[in-house]
Amino acid sequence: MPLANDIIKSIRKVVGKQKHHLHEPLFCGNEIKYLKKTITTNLVSSIGPFVKKFENQITKFTKSKYAISVVNGTEALHLSLVACGVKNNDEVLVPTITFVGTANAIVYSGGIPHFVDSEFETLGIDPLKLEKYLEEITIKKGKFYFNKKTKKRIKAIIPVHVFGNICKIDKLLKIAKKYNLVVIEDAAEALGSFFKNKHAGTFGLVGCFSFNGNKIITTGGGGAIITNNKSLSKKIRHLSTTAKINHRWEYIHDAVGYNFRMPNINAALGYAQMENLNNFLKSKRKLFLKYCSEFLKSSRIVVIKNPLHSKSNNWLNTIFIKNLSTQTKKKILNFAHKKKFI
Ligand SMILES: Cc1ncc(COP(=O)(O)O)c(C=O)c1O
């Protein structure tokens, strides 16, 4: 299997000396100092200064107005869907390539995932196919669009920035506008990715991040929702804190809320990680450029690159190998998995 051996050799060359494996968090800053502070002050749970500090770092970095930190990326999506009014069998368009959490969140909200094709260039939703497809399957009633087959309303779309690559968000926004769809961006993998200098997650009505241990920064487990809409941000924050009316001792809840707020101890970790985000981005970029130069002359291997005007965080550098036999694929994946490269 000469192709498999050649590719393995190339991957070894690029990442062989990396001390850090894919999906491993890197703690090289103030993590222990801040975590210690949460313990010495007895503020490890839902109340504490790091939550606000961490949220401020996110709004500053993404240039969004509001950020609400939550327990994970899946619940960030779930809460966003609920707050945006997805319920009762509303259909939500979602790409075929994503993590299962995107589709799960739709089901948790009462919606139905409606899968649409992803494209090769960015691995995000294919806008050309989407437009054609919506033309075929929808019928307009009043201001809204319904699925001719299921009779259900198509209410929202979740563009996903797969592996940190910005999907064709400008084209998807145009389609969403035409079909009156709420846009909830799944930027779980895309902290540090930009399109035309605008951060991932700031294009839709809301954007969601994950800070799971495998992401570009981690809070252990965690997520965040960003938005520029004040009333929506208030609604999301309220729903994430059990919909409790603010009072020192009374427990009055005005809706069925969720207990999804990020604890202070996790936010402390995130605060330290955010201080190093630019360094993490630099080393991911360096690795990406190494892949590009290694496979530059290859006729069969393409490194997934940023389309025009977009800048990926290179969270998960991806190569596409053309005409791959199952056997060769297995050999490469076995090698990469053993070495913790995938
Ligand atoms: C694209 C995508 N969406 C959603 C999620 C869900 O995030 P979490 O694992 O924090 O629940 C992830 C993360 O794993 C993801 O990669």
The ligand as an SDF file (V2000), in Angstrom:
LIG
                    3D

 16 16  0  0  0  0  0  0  0  0999 V2000
  -20.2890   21.3200   15.7940 C   0  0  0  0  0  0  0  0  0  0  0  0
  -20.5970   21.0470   17.2470 C   0  0  0  0  0  0  0  0  0  0  0  0
  -21.8150   21.3640   17.7040 N   0  0  0  0  0  0  0  0  0  0  0  0
  -22.1410   21.1740   18.9900 C   0  0  0  0  0  0  0  0  0  0  0  0
  -21.2440   20.6470   19.8910 C   0  0  0  0  0  0  0  0  0  0  0  0
  -21.7010   20.4060   21.2790 C   0  0  0  0  0  0  0  0  0  0  0  0
  -20.8610   20.9520   22.2510 O   0  0  0  0  0  0  0  0  0  0  0  0
  -20.6730   20.2320   23.6550 P   0  0  0  0  0  0  0  0  0  0  0  0
  -19.8410   19.0130   23.4390 O   0  0  0  0  0  0  0  0  0  0  0  0
  -19.9710   21.2570   24.4980 O   0  0  0  0  0  0  0  0  0  0  0  0
  -22.0340   19.9030   24.1830 O   0  0  0  0  0  0  0  0  0  0  0  0
  -19.9540   20.3300   19.4540 C   0  0  0  0  0  0  0  0  0  0  0  0
  -18.9320   19.8490   20.3720 C   0  0  0  0  0  0  0  0  0  0  0  0
  -18.5600   18.8370   20.6420 O   0  0  0  0  0  0  0  0  0  0  0  0
  -19.6220   20.5110   18.0930 C   0  0  0  0  0  0  0  0  0  0  0  0
  -18.4260   20.1810   17.6400 O   0  0  0  0  0  0  0  0  0  0  0  0
  1  2  1  0
  2  3  1  0
  2 15  2  0
  3  4  2  0
  4  5  1  0
  5  6  1  0
  5 12  2  0
  6  7  1  0
  7  8  1  0
  8  9  2  0
  8 10  1  0
  8 11  1  0
 12 13  1  0
 12 15  1  0
 13 14  2  0
 15 16  1  0
M  END
$$$$
